[in-house]
Amino acid sequence: MVTVGEVVHLVDAVTGSAATLTPADGGWQVREGGPVRLWERIERVLDAYDTAGAPGPETFTLHVYDGGQHLRHPQMPGLPLPRP
């Protein structure tokens, strides 16, 4: 994540996806590009986190195996982490 002025740029170097957030009318205008919709994914994770009661980091587990990595919590969907 890089902030230039008030504009926030998110870049996923693994997939080449990007999102740009620009302040607009008291909210944000979001533009996304690439195979992964980064901002959509962030919103899903934040919604699940809030629904789970904002659990602390000690309640998460990281599962690493030949097929990749997943961050897990008993009250949230698994979050696959990209492989470099």
TAMONOR-V631827 format. One record per pair of residues at least 4 apart in sequence whose ideal C-beta (glycine too) atoms are under 6 Angstrom apart, sorted by sequence separation. I is the first residue (numbers start at 1). GAP is how many residues later the second one is. If there is no record, write none. Layout:
# TAMONOR-V631827
I,GAP  I,GAP
This chain:
# TAMONOR-V631827
55,4  3,5  12,5  24,5  32,5  64,5  72,6  2,7  11,7  21,7  22,7  32,7  63,7  70,8  71,8  1,9  10,9  21,9  30,9  62,9  63,9  70,10  9,11  20,11  60,11  61,11  69,12  8,13  19,13  60,13  59,14  7,15  18,15  68,15  18,16  6,17  17,17  16,18  17,18  15,19  17,19  19,19  15,20  19,20  15,21  17,21  52,23  12,24  52,24  12,26  10,28  48,28  14,68
